[in-house]
Amino acid sequence: MNTTLTRTCRAALAVGLLIVISYLFVDRPVAEAALTLRDTAWHALAKGLSQVANHLFFTVLVAAGLIAGAVDGLVNGLTNRSRNLLYLCLAVASAMLIGDVFKEFFGRARPPLLFTKGVYGFFPLAGGDMHSSFPSGHTLRIFSAMTALGFILSRLRVPALVLASAVGVSRVLALRHYPSDVLFGAFLGVTVAVWAWRVLHPESACPPVNRKRNLPR
């Protein structure tokens, strides 16, 4: 657990530095470049791909998964199937809750406000959808889900994270987020899923015990 905490702190510092750099030098130029694609197929594709992590869709899936996992656990005992389902849903639900708190606290203006009113930056507790850009909710939902899925089915880890990354990029092309919003969303999604796994599967975080065999002398 201490190792996980150390790695999380180091990752947080690195991601924090990248977010600052992105905010100062990357976000606006990338958003302006994405604006030039607004009437193209790339923009339409990005909007469609974003729906993979739609808020309502994920909320329904998480609620259904929690109910199914709880019922399965009560009826058949806490099997690996029910434990994994509950872990997946709890990881996503936790990430969504944490993300909503950050969104409200930071109050970052979305890209459309930059294009229409020249508004850029953070307005803490401003409220409203147009001031809820940081972090990207779609990104943290898909990254928490795909990271959790990668823990459960390791063979799907790479394609799952590729899908998550594509959804994150789509949020920038769809003109709903800046790159730093996506970066923070990805960090939160992965971090919450990792910690949820460590809490629910503490044995997996422990190094194997080396047992000495009693050899004949």
Stockholm file with secondary structure:
# STOCKHOLM 1.0

chainA/1-217         MNTTLTRTCRAALAVGLLIVISYLFVDRPVAEAALTLRDTAWHALAKGLSQVANHLFFTVLVAAGLIAGAVDGLVNGLTNRSRNLLYLCLAVASAMLIGDVFKEFFGRARPPLLFTKGVYGFFPLAGGDMHSSFPSGHTLRIFSAMTALGFILSRLRVPALVLASAVGVSRVLALRHYPSDVLFGAFLGVTVAVWAWRVLHPESACPPVNRKRNLPR
#=GR chainA/1-217 SS CHHHHHHHHHHHHHHHHHHHHIIIIIHHHHHHHHHTTTTSHHHHHHHHHHGGGCHHHHHHHHHHHHHHHHHHHHHHCSCHHHHHHHHHHHHHHHHHHHHHHHHHHHCBCCHHHHHHHCCCSBCTTCCSGGGCCSSCHHHHHHHHHHHHHHHHCGGGHHHHHHHHHHHHHHHHHTTSCCHHHHHHHHHHHHHHHHHHHHHHCGGGGSCCCCCCCCCCC
#=GC SS_cons         CHHHHHHHHHHHHHHHHHHHHIIIIIHHHHHHHHHTTTTSHHHHHHHHHHGGGCHHHHHHHHHHHHHHHHHHHHHHCSCHHHHHHHHHHHHHHHHHHHHHHHHHHHCBCCHHHHHHHCCCSBCTTCCSGGGCCSSCHHHHHHHHHHHHHHHHCGGGHHHHHHHHHHHHHHHHHTTSCCHHHHHHHHHHHHHHHHHHHHHHCGGGGSCCCCCCCCCCC
//
